[in-house]
Amino acid sequence: MVKDGYTQTDIGILPSDWDIKTYDEIFSFLTTATYSRAELTTNDNIQYLHYGDIHTKYNFVLDFDKEELPTIKNNQLKRYPLLKDGDILMADASEDYDGICKSIEVKNIRNKKVISGLHTFLLRDKNELLEQGFKGYLSSNILIKKQFDRLATGMKVYGVSKGNLKIVQIPVPQKEEQKAIATALNDTYELINSFEKLISKKEDIKIATMQQLLTGKKRLDGFSGEWIYKKLGDISTNITTGKLDANAMCKDGKYRFYTCAKEFYRINNYVSSFTTLWLPSFINKKVID
């Protein structure tokens, strides 16, 4: 049952005052270049966005007050359109489903010359139906993402064709609500970034402290004297590579195990006995006096 104020649509339940538009109705699809990374430079005047950087470097927005891209030579500009604030840059290829049609919104382009490049779609709002700041979150909308995933094709690399992208439906709030949503999401994103920076700083402090303590450059109160150095073979027995019978994996096993192999690094990595997973034994001996 749909509650008051909401309507059942083809893509899901939406507020009754929201509209639905396709990508083709909202955006113009502009030409993009096809230069590879090998053709890029670092000191020319025209900046160039490669689709790989959408996947690995940016989330939701590309702020040119904070970012500098690789460049191309002036004679490579040709007739490719220059980016404008509010443009959407979308990767048209991905090695996994999470990255299908990942997109970012251009911000603070000012007087910089930038073009969109290899394996990207460059989308420009035809009639300013969407607020700046709101567009960068479109591809994260689960109602849109489900359509991307359904339309994606490929074996090892996945993508959505321009023809299919044009028919993807977008839920469109009123512009005032778009602005409010964008502000709330930006504030949340900035808060998360601040926490991540704090965590990263504390991780750096932890690593530095470990190196100081584990190398003896810094001593804890109450400890003094010289360290004794031993070879690993002097303090351990039966040093060898562990052996695992992959067929012995089970969800209800008694013993948890770890391996470097990605295909086995899952939550159900258990075995029922140590006879299945051989582990080297170590002598419990004090190394440091």
N, C-alpha and C positions, 0 to 999 in steps of 0.2 A: 504494500500500500504506500502510495506517495503522499507525504505530508503536505499540509497547506503551504503555499508559496513556492512549491517545486513542481517540475514537470518532467515526465519520462520522455527522453529523446532517443534518437538512434544511437547516440554514443554514451548515454547514461542519464542519470537524474541530475537536473540542473535547476538553479533558481529560475522562477518563471519570467523574470525580467532580463535574463541573459539571452543573448542571440547566439546563433551558430553560423559561422562562415567557413568557407574552405580556404586553403592556402592560396589557391588561384584567385579567389575573390578579394583577398586582402593584399597579396604581394605581387610585385613584378619580379620576374626571374631574370637577373642581369648576367652578362657574360663574365666568365672568370678565366684566368690564365692557366697554363699547364706546365709552368717551369718546375723542374725537379730541385731538390735540395742542392745537388751538385752545381747548379747554375746560380745559386744565391751568393750574395756578397755581404759585407758588413759595414761598408763605408760609403754607399751611394745614397741618393736622395729619395728614392721611391721604395717604401716599405712593402713587404710581401707576406701574406699569411698562407702558410702551408697547412693542409688539413691535419697533419700529425700534431701540430701545436694546439689545435682545438681539443684534441683528445687528451693531451698530456699536460698542458700548461694553464688553461683557462677554464673558468666555470662561470656561466651565466653572462658575464660582461667582459669586454676587452676595453680597458680604460687606457687611452693613449697618453694620459697625464702620468701614468705609472709604468707603461710598457713600451719597449722598443722592439721592433721585429727585424728579421733579416731583410736585406735590400736586394733590388735588381738594378741593372744599369738603365740609364735613361732611354736608350734605344729599344729596350724591351717593353716599355710602357704601351706602345702602339695605341689602339683605341679602347683599351680596357677601361671601364668606368672606375672612377675613384670612389672610395668609401665615404659615406656620410654618417653623421650621428643618427642612431636609430636603426641602421642597417642590421640585418641578421646574417651571420656567417654560419653556414651549416656544413658539417662533414658529410660527404655523400658515400663514404665507405668506412667500415669498421670491422675489426677482427673478432668482435664479440657483440652480443645483443645489447649489452649495456650502453655501448657507444653509438648505436644506430641513430643517425640524424641528430647527434649532439650539436647544439647550436649556442652561439654567444651573440650578444648585442654590442654594437660599436658605441663608444662613449668618448667625448672630448677629443674628437679627431682634429679640430681647429684647422690650422693651415697645413697639416701634414698630408703628404701624398701617399696613399696606401691602396693596393689592389688585392683582390682575393684570388687565391691560386688553386693549385692542383687539388682535385677531388673535393671541391667545395661548391655549394650553392650560395649565391649572393642574392638575398631577398630584400626588397625595398617596399615599404608600406605605400600603397598607391594613393590612398585617400585619408591617411592619418587616422585610421580607425582604432589603432592601438597606441597607448601611452608609451613614451620612452621610459625605459626601466622595467616595463612589464613584459616586453617581447622576449627578453633573454631567458625567461622562465618557461616559455611555451613548451619546449621539448621535454621538460621535466613533469609536465602535467600528465598524470597517469591515463587520462582519457585520450590524450593525443599519442602517448607512448604505446598504448595497446594497438593503435592503428598502424604506427610505424612497424611494430614487430610483426603484425599480420601481413603487411605488404612487403616486408624485406625478402630479398632473394639472395642466393649465393651459397657456396659450399664452405670455403675457408674465410672468405671476406664477404660481409653482408652489406647490402645497401638498398635504398629505396629510389626508384627511378623518378625522374622529374615528372613524368606523366602521372605516376601514382601519388607522388607528394602533392600534386595540385588538387587531388580530391580528398585529402585528409581534412577532417572537420575540426574546427577550433571553437571551443566555448568562449564567448566574448561578453564579459561584464560591461556595464556602463563605464564611461571613461573615469568618472570620479572614483568608482570602486577599483578600477584597474590601478589608479594612482595609489590608493590606500594599500592594496595588496602588494604592489611593488615596494612601497616604503617598509611595510612589515617584513617582507622577505629579505630586503637589503639589510635591515637592522639585525635580523636573526643571523644572516650570513656573516656580518661584521663581528657579531658577538662570538660566533663559532671560530672565526679566524683569530680573534684575540685569545681565546682559550687554547687554540692549537699552537700559537706562538709561545704562550706561557709554558705549555707542556714541552715544546721543543727546547725552550731555554732550560727547563729543569732537567730534561734528558741530557743536555750538554753538560750541565753541572754534575750529574750523576756519573757520566762517562769520565769526566776529568777527575772526579774524586776517586773512582775506581783505579784509574791509571796511577794516581799519586800513591794510593794505599797498596796496590798490588805490586808495585815496583819498589816500594820502600822509600820513595822520595819523601813521603810524609808518614810519620809514625803516630799511632794512637797513644794517648796518655797511659803510662804504666808499662810501656814496652820499649826495650832498648837492646843493644847488642847486634852482632852481625848475623845476617841470614846465611843459611846453608843451602847450597845449590845442588840438586840431584838430577840425574838423567831420568826420564820417564821409565826407562827399562829397569832402573834400580828400585823403583817404588811400586811396580805393578807386575802382574803376571798375565800371561795369555792375551797379550795385546793383538787383536785381530779384528777384522771386519765382522760385524754382526750378520747373521743369516736369517732370512725371513721367508717363510712359506706363505706366499700371498693368498693361497687357498684357505689358510687357517684364520683369515680375518672373520670376526663375528661381532655382532652387536652386544651380545650378552657375555662376552669374555671377562675374565677376572683381571687381566693385566693390560694396562694402557701401553702402547708403544708408538715411537716416532720414527720417521724415515725421511730421507731427503727427496724421495721420489714423489713428485706432485700427485700422481694418480692415487697414492695411498695416504696422502695427508688429508684425511677426512675425520669427521667427528666420531666415526664408528671404528677407529683403529684399535681394536682389542683382540687379544688372543687368550685362550683358555689355560695355557700352561707355558712354563719357561722352556719346555722341550721344543716348542715351536719357534720361539724367539731366543736365540743364544745371545747372552750379554757377557762382555769381559768382566772378570772380577778384579778388584783393586784391593791392595793391602791398606788397612787403616793405620797409617803411620804418620806421626807428627813430622812435618818437614821443617817447620820454622821453630827455632828455640826461643 
